[in-house]
Structure formats: C-alpha cells, structure tokens
Amino acid sequence: EKDADSSERVLMDMRWGLVPSWFKKDDPSKMQFNTSNCRSDTMLKKSSYKGALLKGKRCVVLADGFYEWQQQGGGKQPYFIYFPQTKETVAEGKEGDEEWRGWRLLTMAGIFDCWEPPAGGETLYTYTIITVDASKDVSFIHHRQVRVVGVAAGRMPAILDGDEAIRKWLDFAEVPTQEAVKLIQPTENIVFHPVSTFVNSVRNNAPECLAPIELGATKEVKTTPSSKVMLGWLKNSQEGSPQKKENDLPRWTSQFIHSPSPKKTSAGILQQWLGKEGEPAAKKCK
C-alpha cells in the first residue's frame, strides 16, 4: 500500500481466490485457473503470485481451523485441525464462576492483491492461502483431501505460529521477501479430532461441523483437553448467533464482503490480534 506504515495491522474483508492486478477481463469469475491456494515451492515463480509477493503484499488469514479427510472403507472420515487451546479463567461474582477469554485462531500465511475493473469501479481485494507439505503430526491421515479449496494431497496451510512469526510476515518494509519466505514451514504445533460427516456438505455451516465425535473404530481418537475446550466454545458461540442464510454467502457481484459483526466470542480475539482499540480504515492499494 502506498505510504503505508509497514507495522500497522489492518483487519479487512477480502475475497478468497487471488485475482492478479494485471488481470485484464472485466469479470474476475472469468479467470480460468484456481488461485485459492498457492504452493510455497513455486510461489516466487508463478505469475499470479510473484508480483504481489515481491511488492510485499503479505497477509495473515484467520480461521478457527481447517479440515482433512481420511479414506476409509465406508467413505471419508473428516478431521478438524487447529491450534492447541488453553482455558484461562477469571473470577467473577460468585465463587467458582469462570469466563473463557476466547479461542486461539489459526493464523495462516497468505498473499493478497488489488484488482481494479478495466471500466472503473471499486477495487477488489483478494487473497490466496500458501500451502506446504503436511506436518508429521497428521501423517496418519492418508489420502488427504483438505477443505482448503484446491490443496493437493499431502499439503496443508502454511501456519504462522506466534507473534514474532506474524510480525515478520506482515512487516513488508523491514522484512524483505527472501527473509519472509523462510517463515513458511510446516508446523508440528497443531492438534486435531474427528468430526461428523455433517461437514462433508458445503451447505452446512454450523457448530456441528467442529464438534468432536468418538470413532467406533478400534483405533479411537480420545478426547483431548483442546477438544474439551472446543465443546465449551461451541456452546457459548451458539448463544445469540443466528445461522447465516444461504443468500448471505459472498458473490462476485458484491466485490466486497460486508460481514456482520464477529460473534461475541470472537470479537475480542480479533481486536487483541490487531493490537489496537479500534479497527483502522483500509487504505487504497496502489
């Protein structure tokens, strides 16, 4: 961004599926190749990503986690993969009352770009998620099919683990591209649990997609402390959070996704991640 402070963090909506600034057609949906994800080993070679990456257009994609599927005789068993969670408590009111401070969001490395319609109009901000070889921790999940669109078998999102890695990835002025790409490595600091095949349908977008289940197979995955925290988080997140309607899903015609306010359980986490009291306005990208 022109004249931007490289240490400033801006939280904004972008369209998933990078549209290069050089794309000449009048409609992004006319792109004939998938740019939802880009391989770390070729991102400095592919024209779709190289220009934006060399210009320092690096971003962090926030998510609760992601999915992988294990091939089984009767079909595919989905697993939800996320950061290990801890439950911090603060005493409130009566003795024994507790309040959980929030879910640790997964921080995935991405590249963004800014595209302007040839005939003029609102700038479209889009991004891609960088992928790396899958870590050893999830190597038992054979024949992976990750629900990060377009990820090939044996791949997973590039996860930035910790504030320092995030800072270096985002600080495009102080940390040059060749130094930043060294941060893109598989991480072992992830946990996972099996979830219901309810998640197999893209139409389903509800807490049930994340809730841990017990497998009936011999090699059962036991409940972990993180999955217990997940259950508590799911319970809290359902309070006062109406389901999104299908027509609320983003479409190309809207260009910008104007999302409703984050859930009560997520808002504080996002602001803490930004490190600012309020959300700064996004600057125009040049």
C-alpha positions in Angstrom: 0.0 0.0 0.0 1.3 3.4 -0.9 2.8 5.4 2.0 1.5 2.7 4.5 3.2 2.1 7.8 4.5 -1.4 7.5 4.0 -2.1 11.2 0.3 -1.2 11.1 -2.2 -4.1 11.1 -5.5 -3.7 9.2 -8.3 -6.1 9.6 -10.5 -6.2 6.4 -12.6 -8.5 4.3 -11.1 -9.9 1.1 -12.3 -12.3 -1.5 -10.8 -15.8 -1.3 -9.1 -16.7 -4.6 -6.5 -14.2 -5.7 -7.2 -12.0 -8.7 -3.9 -10.6 -10.0 -3.7 -6.9 -10.5 -2.8 -7.5 -14.2 -6.0 -9.5 -15.0 -7.5 -7.7 -18.0 -11.0 -9.1 -18.3 -14.0 -7.2 -16.8 -15.2 -10.0 -14.6 -13.0 -11.9 -12.1 -15.1 -15.0 -12.4 -13.8 -15.4 -16.0 -10.4 -16.5 -14.6 -9.7 -19.9 -16.0 -7.4 -21.1 -13.1 -7.8 -21.6 -9.4 -5.9 -19.3 -7.1 -7.5 -20.2 -3.7 -4.1 -21.7 -2.7 -0.5 -21.4 -3.8 2.3 -23.8 -3.3 5.2 -22.4 -1.2 7.8 -24.0 -3.5 6.5 -22.3 -6.6 5.0 -19.0 -5.3 8.0 -17.0 -6.5 7.8 -18.5 -10.0 4.0 -18.3 -10.7 3.0 -15.0 -12.4 -0.2 -15.0 -10.4 1.6 -14.6 -7.1 5.2 -13.5 -7.8 4.4 -9.8 -8.5 2.2 -9.4 -5.4 4.7 -11.2 -3.2 7.7 -9.2 -4.3 5.7 -6.0 -3.7 5.3 -7.1 0.0 1.5 -7.9 -0.3 1.6 -10.4 2.5 -1.4 -11.1 4.8 -2.5 -13.4 7.5 -5.7 -15.4 7.1 -7.6 -16.0 10.4 -9.7 -19.2 10.9 -10.9 -21.5 13.6 -9.1 -24.3 11.8 -9.2 -26.4 8.7 -10.3 -29.9 7.7 -8.7 -33.1 6.3 -10.3 -36.4 5.3 -9.1 -39.9 6.0 -10.0 -42.5 3.4 -11.9 -45.4 5.0 -13.7 -48.5 3.7 -17.1 -46.9 4.1 -16.1 -43.4 2.9 -14.1 -40.5 4.2 -13.7 -39.5 7.9 -13.3 -35.8 8.4 -10.9 -34.3 11.0 -10.8 -30.7 12.3 -7.2 -29.3 12.7 -6.4 -26.3 14.9 -4.0 -24.7 17.4 -3.8 -26.3 20.9 -6.2 -24.5 23.2 -5.8 -23.4 26.8 -8.6 -22.3 29.1 -7.8 -19.1 31.0 -10.2 -18.1 33.7 -11.0 -15.0 35.7 -13.1 -14.9 38.8 -16.4 -13.1 38.5 -19.1 -12.7 41.1 -19.8 -15.9 42.9 -17.0 -18.3 43.8 -16.3 -20.8 41.1 -17.7 -18.6 38.2 -15.4 -18.6 35.2 -15.2 -16.8 31.9 -13.2 -18.2 29.0 -11.3 -15.5 27.2 -11.5 -16.9 23.7 -10.4 -19.3 21.0 -6.9 -19.1 19.6 -7.5 -18.5 15.9 -5.3 -20.3 13.4 -3.0 -17.8 11.6 -2.3 -18.9 8.0 0.2 -17.1 5.7 -1.3 -15.6 2.6 -0.7 -13.3 -0.3 -3.2 -10.6 -1.4 -3.6 -8.4 -4.4 -5.7 -5.5 -5.6 -7.6 -5.6 -8.9 -9.5 -2.7 -10.4 -12.2 -3.2 -13.1 -10.9 -2.0 -16.5 -14.0 0.1 -16.9 -13.5 1.6 -13.4 -15.2 0.9 -10.2 -14.5 -0.3 -6.7 -11.1 -2.0 -6.0 -11.4 -5.7 -5.4 -9.1 -7.1 -2.7 -8.4 -10.9 -2.9 -6.1 -13.4 -1.3 -4.6 -16.8 -1.6 -3.5 -19.2 1.2 0.1 -20.5 1.0 0.4 -24.3 1.4 3.3 -26.5 2.5 4.0 -30.2 2.9 1.7 -31.7 5.6 3.3 -32.0 9.0 4.2 -35.3 10.6 1.6 -34.9 13.3 -1.2 -35.5 10.8 0.7 -38.0 8.6 -1.6 -40.9 9.7 -4.5 -39.3 7.7 -3.8 -41.0 4.4 -5.2 -39.8 1.0 -5.8 -36.3 2.3 -8.4 -34.1 0.9 -8.2 -30.8 2.6 -11.2 -28.5 2.7 -9.0 -25.6 1.8 -10.1 -25.4 -1.8 -7.5 -26.8 -4.3 -5.0 -28.1 -1.8 -3.4 -31.3 -3.2 -2.9 -34.5 -1.2 -0.2 -34.2 1.3 -0.5 -30.4 1.6 -1.7 -28.1 4.4 -1.9 -24.4 5.0 1.3 -22.6 6.0 0.7 -21.7 9.6 2.5 -18.8 11.3 3.0 -19.9 15.0 3.4 -17.0 17.4 3.5 -13.2 17.4 7.1 -12.9 16.1 6.4 -15.0 13.0 3.3 -13.0 12.3 5.1 -9.7 12.8 7.9 -10.7 10.4 5.4 -11.9 7.8 3.4 -8.7 7.9 6.2 -6.2 8.1 6.9 -5.8 4.4 9.2 -2.9 4.8 11.5 -4.2 7.5 11.5 -7.9 6.4 12.3 -8.5 2.7 10.6 -11.2 0.7 13.6 -13.6 0.7 13.7 -13.4 4.5 9.9 -13.7 5.0 9.6 -16.8 2.9 11.8 -18.6 5.4 8.9 -18.5 7.8 6.8 -20.7 5.5 7.5 -24.1 7.0 5.2 -27.0 8.2 4.4 -26.7 11.9 4.0 -29.5 14.4 2.1 -27.3 16.9 -1.4 -28.4 15.9 -4.0 -30.8 17.3 -7.0 -32.5 15.7 -10.1 -34.5 16.4 -12.6 -36.4 14.2 -15.9 -34.6 13.4 -19.2 -35.6 12.0 -19.6 -36.2 8.2 -22.1 -33.4 8.5 -19.2 -31.2 7.4 -18.9 -33.0 4.1 -21.7 -30.9 2.6 -20.6 -27.3 1.9 -24.2 -26.2 2.6 -23.7 -27.0 6.3 -22.2 -24.1 8.2 -23.0 -24.7 11.9 -21.2 -25.6 15.2 -21.8 -29.3 14.5 -19.1 -29.0 11.8 -16.5 -28.6 14.6 -17.8 -30.7 17.5 -15.6 -33.7 18.3 -17.0 -37.2 18.0 -15.9 -40.6 19.2 -15.0 -43.0 16.5 -16.3 -46.6 16.6 -13.2 -48.0 15.0 -10.6 -49.9 17.0 -8.1 -47.1 16.8 -10.2 -44.5 18.6 -9.1 -40.9 18.9 -9.5 -40.0 22.6 -10.9 -36.7 23.8 -8.1 -34.1 24.3 -8.0 -31.0 26.6 -8.2 -28.9 23.4 -11.3 -30.7 22.2 -13.0 -30.3 25.6 -12.3 -26.5 25.3 -13.8 -26.7 21.8 -17.1 -28.1 23.2 -17.3 -25.2 25.7 -16.6 -22.7 22.9 -19.2 -24.2 20.7 -21.8 -24.0 23.5 -21.0 -20.3 24.1 -20.9 -19.4 20.4 -24.4 -20.7 19.8 -25.9 -18.2 22.2 -27.3 -15.2 20.3 -25.7 -16.2 17.0 -28.4 -16.7 14.3 -27.4 -19.0 11.4 -26.4 -17.3 8.2 -28.8 -17.6 5.3 -27.6 -19.1 2.1 -28.2 -15.8 0.2 -25.8 -14.1 2.6 -22.9 -16.0 1.1 -20.4 -13.8 -0.8 -20.9 -13.5 -4.6 -18.7 -12.0 -7.3 -21.2 -9.2 -8.0 -20.8 -7.7 -4.5 -17.0 -7.4 -4.9 -16.5 -6.6 -1.2 -17.8 -8.9 1.5 -19.5 -6.7 4.1 -19.7 -9.2 7.0 -21.8 -8.7 10.1 -20.0 -8.1 13.4 -18.0 -11.1 14.6 -19.6 -13.4 17.2 -19.4 -12.3 20.8 -16.8 -15.0 21.4 -14.6 -13.8 18.5 -14.6 -10.1 18.6 -12.2 -9.6 21.5 -9.8 -12.1 20.0 -9.7 -10.2 16.7 -9.1 -6.8 18.3 -6.4 -8.3 20.5 -4.7 -9.8 17.4 -4.8 -6.4 15.8 -3.2 -4.8 18.9 -5.4 -1.8 18.6 -8.5 -0.5 20.3 -10.5 0.1 17.1 -10.4 -1.2 13.6 -8.5 1.1 11.3 -9.9 2.0 7.9 -8.4 0.1 5.0 -6.2 2.2 2.8 -6.5 2.3 -1.0 -3.9 -0.1 -2.6 -1.7 1.2 -5.4 
